[in-house]
């Protein structure tokens, strides 16, 4: 009986091979499109969170407006980094430096940002995204990382040399001492976090590794401390209350030790969750569009493949009565009629 079914199946297969091939191609192509679109939607939806994890992103940034009278410049940084709920920190300081372009300092606010990493900011936490070259070792004292716009301004590339002019400020923010020039080798061209923002918000500037920063502490101007909190961004309100109490305590300490009265010392907070929400909102339409496209492609595959299977089965329906008359069982007859469709679907899955 199996020989009867097999003998009937071979001619049926030869008669249906064109339709089987078309059905396999249709299933494979539409299925691939649907899977690619849905996978792309999922990949896009999780891209920003994966980026934040990859760069070891801070939950919040706290500003130290400058050196406090009678106190080491890094003392407020140490106190803020030691607050309860802080599990990791990294700091960059602003120094009084200007790029020397064709031998003259460029004072444009768009290009004069020199962020000197104090303890790993942009290197171990909030890591810069390297576009060319490689981030220098933390201890390097003669290298620099440039953003693309600054590299274009200098007309340089990885391995090139750039110069900056530095000056020192006193506790009142006044320039003191002679200006001096330092040369650095460009180790990398990179984007500074948060990277995935509108072009008008993109950070451009220069990043110095901690080794170079240690030689410029006298040029300290301000600091931003990136903090990772035990409660994530949910811990920001608690942090703000702690900063208010710390500012009040430091005001009293400065007054007792130096007799100077600070004018409303305040540690401002830059909430990274605001930017993150903006980025996620910008990504959402792409995720929705890809999901919808994948669903439409999948639905089209099911409809067209269903129609193709129905035609294959209907064409083999008359053979079922013949097979039964020749002694084939009901299962063998059904297998003979339906096997071309099964082969087509399996072929489509493989594709």
C-alpha positions as CSV (number, residue, x, y, z in Angstrom):
1,X,0.0,0.0,0.0
2,X,2.9,2.3,0.7
3,X,4.2,1.6,-2.8
4,X,0.8,2.7,-4.2
5,X,1.0,6.0,-2.3
6,X,4.6,6.5,-3.3
7,X,3.8,5.8,-7.0
8,X,1.0,8.4,-7.0
9,X,3.1,11.0,-5.1
10,X,6.0,11.2,-7.6
11,X,3.9,12.3,-10.5
12,X,2.0,14.7,-8.2
13,X,5.3,16.2,-7.2
14,X,6.4,16.6,-10.8
15,X,3.1,18.3,-11.7
16,X,3.3,20.7,-8.7
17,X,6.9,21.6,-8.6
18,X,6.5,25.1,-10.0
19,X,3.7,26.0,-7.5
20,X,5.8,24.4,-4.7
21,X,8.8,26.5,-5.6
22,X,6.8,29.7,-5.8
23,X,5.2,29.0,-2.4
24,X,8.6,28.2,-0.8
25,X,10.0,31.5,-2.2
26,X,7.0,33.5,-1.1
27,X,7.1,32.0,2.4
28,X,10.8,32.5,2.7
29,X,11.0,36.1,1.4
30,X,8.0,37.4,3.3
31,X,9.0,35.5,6.4
32,X,12.5,36.9,6.3
33,X,11.1,40.4,5.8
34,X,8.8,40.0,8.8
35,X,11.5,38.6,11.1
36,X,14.0,41.2,10.0
37,X,11.6,44.0,10.7
38,X,10.5,42.7,14.1
39,X,14.1,41.9,15.1
40,X,15.1,45.4,14.0
41,X,12.3,46.9,16.1
42,X,13.5,45.0,19.2
43,X,17.1,45.9,18.5
44,X,16.2,49.6,18.0
45,X,14.0,49.6,21.1
46,X,16.9,48.3,23.3
47,X,19.7,50.2,21.5
48,X,19.9,53.2,23.8
49,X,19.8,51.2,27.0
50,X,22.6,49.0,25.7
51,X,24.6,52.1,24.8
52,X,24.1,53.5,28.4
53,X,25.3,50.2,29.8
54,X,28.3,50.0,27.4
55,X,29.6,53.5,28.4
56,X,28.9,53.0,32.1
57,X,26.6,56.1,32.1
58,X,26.1,58.3,35.1
59,X,22.6,58.8,36.6
60,X,23.2,62.5,37.4
61,X,25.8,65.2,37.1
62,X,26.5,67.7,39.9
63,X,28.2,71.0,39.3
64,X,30.8,72.5,41.6
65,X,30.9,76.2,40.6
66,X,34.6,76.7,41.5
67,X,37.2,76.6,44.2
68,X,36.0,77.6,47.7
69,X,38.1,80.0,49.8
70,X,40.5,78.3,52.2
71,X,39.7,74.9,50.9
72,X,41.5,72.5,48.5
73,X,39.9,72.7,45.1
74,X,39.0,69.0,45.1
75,X,37.5,69.0,48.6
76,X,33.8,69.6,47.5
77,X,34.3,66.9,44.9
78,X,35.4,64.4,47.5
79,X,32.4,65.3,49.8
80,X,29.8,65.0,47.1
81,X,31.3,61.7,45.9
82,X,31.0,60.3,49.4
83,X,27.3,61.1,50.0
84,X,25.1,58.2,51.0
85,X,23.5,56.4,48.0
86,X,26.4,57.1,45.6
87,X,27.9,53.9,44.4
88,X,30.3,55.3,41.8
89,X,31.6,58.6,40.6
90,X,33.8,60.2,38.0
91,X,34.7,63.9,37.6
92,X,35.9,66.2,34.9
93,X,37.1,69.7,35.6
94,X,37.0,72.8,33.4
95,X,40.3,74.5,33.0
96,X,41.2,77.8,31.6
97,X,42.4,76.7,28.2
98,X,41.9,77.8,24.6
99,X,42.9,76.1,21.4
100,X,45.7,77.7,19.4
101,X,44.7,77.8,15.8
102,X,47.4,79.1,13.4
103,X,49.2,80.3,16.5
104,X,46.3,82.4,17.9
105,X,43.9,81.4,20.7
106,X,40.4,80.7,19.6
107,X,38.0,82.2,22.2
108,X,34.8,81.0,20.6
109,X,32.5,79.4,23.2
110,X,31.7,76.7,20.7
111,X,35.3,75.4,20.6
112,X,37.0,76.4,23.8
113,X,35.6,73.7,26.1
114,X,38.5,71.8,27.7
115,X,37.2,69.0,29.9
116,X,40.0,67.6,32.0
117,X,39.2,64.1,33.4
118,X,40.1,64.1,37.0
119,X,39.5,60.4,37.9
120,X,38.2,58.6,34.9
121,X,35.3,60.6,33.5
122,X,34.9,59.9,29.8
123,X,37.4,57.0,30.2
124,X,36.0,54.5,32.7
125,X,32.6,56.2,33.3
126,X,30.5,57.9,30.6
127,X,33.1,56.6,28.2
128,X,33.5,58.5,25.0
129,X,32.5,56.8,21.8
130,X,35.7,56.4,19.7
131,X,35.3,57.2,16.0
132,X,39.0,56.9,15.2
133,X,42.1,56.0,17.1
134,X,41.9,54.7,20.7
135,X,41.3,56.3,24.1
136,X,44.7,57.0,25.7
137,X,45.8,55.4,29.0
138,X,44.6,57.2,32.1
139,X,48.1,58.1,33.1
140,X,49.0,59.7,29.8
141,X,50.2,63.3,30.2
142,X,50.7,64.4,26.6
143,X,47.7,63.1,24.7
144,X,44.2,64.5,24.0
145,X,40.9,63.3,22.7
146,X,39.0,65.6,20.3
147,X,35.4,65.7,19.1
148,X,34.9,65.8,15.3
149,X,34.2,69.5,15.1
150,X,37.3,70.4,17.1
151,X,39.5,68.1,14.9
152,X,38.1,69.8,11.8
153,X,38.8,73.2,13.4
154,X,42.5,72.2,13.9
155,X,42.6,70.5,10.5
156,X,44.2,67.5,12.3
157,X,43.6,63.7,12.7
158,X,44.7,60.9,14.9
159,X,48.5,61.2,15.5
160,X,48.5,64.9,14.9
161,X,49.7,67.6,17.3
162,X,47.5,70.4,18.8
163,X,48.4,73.2,21.1
164,X,46.4,74.9,23.9
165,X,47.1,78.1,25.9
166,X,46.3,77.9,29.6
167,X,46.0,80.5,32.4
168,X,45.4,80.4,36.1
169,X,42.5,82.0,38.1
170,X,42.4,83.0,41.7
171,X,39.5,82.4,44.2
172,X,37.7,85.4,42.8
173,X,37.9,84.0,39.3
174,X,40.5,86.6,38.1
175,X,43.3,85.6,35.8
176,X,46.7,85.5,37.5
177,X,50.1,84.5,36.4
178,X,51.6,84.1,32.9
179,X,49.9,82.2,30.2
180,X,51.6,79.1,29.0
181,X,51.3,76.7,26.1
182,X,51.0,72.9,26.1
183,X,51.2,70.5,23.1
184,X,49.3,67.3,22.9
185,X,49.2,64.3,20.5
186,X,45.7,63.5,19.2
187,X,45.0,59.9,20.5
188,X,41.4,59.7,19.3
189,X,38.5,61.4,17.6
190,X,35.4,60.6,19.7
191,X,31.9,61.7,20.6
192,X,31.2,62.7,24.1
193,X,28.1,61.3,25.8
194,X,25.1,61.5,25.6
195,X,26.0,61.3,21.8
196,X,22.4,60.4,20.7
197,X,20.9,63.9,20.9
198,X,19.9,66.6,18.5
199,X,22.8,68.2,16.6
200,X,22.3,71.5,18.3
201,X,22.8,69.8,21.7
202,X,25.8,67.8,20.7
203,X,28.8,68.4,23.0
204,X,31.9,69.5,21.2
205,X,35.3,70.0,22.9
206,X,38.5,68.6,24.1
207,X,39.1,65.8,26.7
208,X,42.3,65.4,28.6
209,X,43.1,62.2,30.4
210,X,43.8,62.2,34.1
211,X,47.5,62.1,33.7
212,X,47.4,65.5,31.8
213,X,44.8,66.9,34.2
214,X,47.1,66.4,37.2
215,X,49.5,69.0,35.7
216,X,46.7,71.5,35.2
217,X,45.0,71.5,38.7
218,X,46.2,75.1,39.2
219,X,44.1,76.1,36.2
220,X,40.9,74.6,37.8
221,X,37.8,76.6,37.1
222,X,34.8,74.4,37.8
223,X,33.9,70.7,38.0
224,X,31.1,68.3,37.0
225,X,30.8,65.1,38.9
226,X,29.1,62.2,37.3
227,X,27.3,60.0,39.9
228,X,25.9,56.6,39.7
229,X,23.2,56.1,42.4
230,X,22.1,53.0,44.2
231,X,18.5,53.9,43.3
232,X,19.3,55.1,39.8
233,X,17.5,58.3,38.7
234,X,14.9,57.6,41.4
235,X,17.5,58.6,43.9
236,X,17.9,62.1,42.5
237,X,15.4,63.9,44.8
238,X,17.3,62.5,47.8
239,X,20.6,63.6,46.4
240,X,19.3,67.1,45.9
241,X,18.3,67.3,49.5
242,X,21.8,66.1,50.6
243,X,23.4,68.7,48.3
244,X,21.4,71.5,49.9
245,X,22.5,70.5,53.3
246,X,26.1,70.1,52.2
247,X,26.2,73.6,50.6
248,X,24.9,75.1,53.8
249,X,27.5,73.3,55.8
250,X,30.3,74.4,53.6
251,X,29.1,78.0,53.7
252,X,29.4,77.9,57.5
253,X,32.8,76.2,57.3
254,X,34.2,78.8,55.0
255,X,32.9,81.6,57.1
256,X,34.4,80.2,60.3
257,X,37.8,79.5,58.7
258,X,38.3,82.5,56.5
259,X,35.7,85.1,57.6
260,X,34.3,85.2,54.0
261,X,30.7,84.9,53.3
262,X,29.7,82.9,50.3
263,X,26.8,84.1,48.3
264,X,24.3,81.3,48.2
265,X,26.5,78.3,47.4
266,X,24.6,75.9,45.3
267,X,25.4,72.6,43.6
268,X,23.2,72.5,40.5
269,X,22.1,69.1,39.2
270,X,21.9,68.0,35.6
271,X,19.4,65.2,35.3
272,X,20.4,62.7,32.7
273,X,16.9,61.1,32.8
274,X,15.5,64.1,31.0
275,X,17.8,63.5,28.0
276,X,17.2,59.8,28.1
277,X,13.5,60.3,27.9
278,X,13.9,62.6,24.9
279,X,16.1,60.0,23.1
280,X,13.6,57.2,23.9
281,X,10.7,59.4,22.6
282,X,12.7,60.0,19.4
283,X,13.4,56.3,18.9
284,X,9.8,55.2,19.6
285,X,8.4,56.1,16.1
286,X,11.0,54.0,14.4
287,X,10.2,51.0,16.7
288,X,6.5,51.4,16.0
289,X,7.0,51.7,12.2
290,X,9.3,48.6,12.1
291,X,6.9,46.6,14.3
292,X,3.9,47.5,12.1
293,X,5.9,46.7,8.9
294,X,6.9,43.4,10.3
295,X,3.3,42.6,11.3
296,X,2.0,43.5,7.9
297,X,4.7,41.3,6.2
298,X,3.9,38.4,8.5
299,X,0.1,38.7,7.9
300,X,0.7,38.9,4.1
301,X,2.9,35.8,4.3
302,X,0.2,33.9,6.2
303,X,-2.6,34.9,3.8
304,X,-0.7,34.2,0.6
305,X,0.9,31.0,1.9
306,X,-2.5,29.8,3.1
307,X,-3.9,30.4,-0.3
308,X,-1.0,28.6,-2.0
309,X,-1.4,25.6,0.3
310,X,-5.1,25.5,-0.3
311,X,-4.5,25.4,-4.1
312,X,-1.9,22.7,-3.7
313,X,-4.2,20.5,-1.6
314,X,-7.3,21.1,-3.8
315,X,-5.3,20.1,-6.8
316,X,-4.5,16.8,-5.1
317,X,-8.0,16.2,-3.7
318,X,-9.1,14.0,-6.7
319,X,-6.1,11.7,-6.1
320,X,-7.4,10.8,-2.6
321,X,-10.3,8.8,-3.9
322,X,-8.1,7.0,-6.4
323,X,-5.6,6.1,-3.7
324,X,-8.3,4.8,-1.4
325,X,-9.6,2.7,-4.3
326,X,-6.1,1.2,-4.8
327,X,-5.9,0.2,-1.1
328,X,-4.1,3.2,0.5
329,X,-5.1,4.1,4.0
330,X,-6.7,7.4,4.9
331,X,-3.4,8.6,6.4
332,X,-1.4,7.7,3.4
333,X,-3.8,9.3,1.1
334,X,-3.8,12.5,3.2
335,X,0.0,12.5,3.3
336,X,0.3,12.1,-0.5
337,X,-2.1,15.1,-1.0
338,X,-0.6,17.3,1.6
339,X,3.1,16.5,1.3
340,X,3.8,19.0,-1.5
341,X,2.5,21.8,0.7
342,X,4.6,20.6,3.7
343,X,7.7,20.5,1.6
344,X,7.0,24.1,0.3
345,X,6.5,25.4,3.8
346,X,9.6,23.7,5.1
347,X,11.6,25.1,2.2
348,X,10.3,28.6,3.0
349,X,11.3,28.2,6.6
350,X,14.8,27.2,5.6
351,X,15.0,30.3,3.3
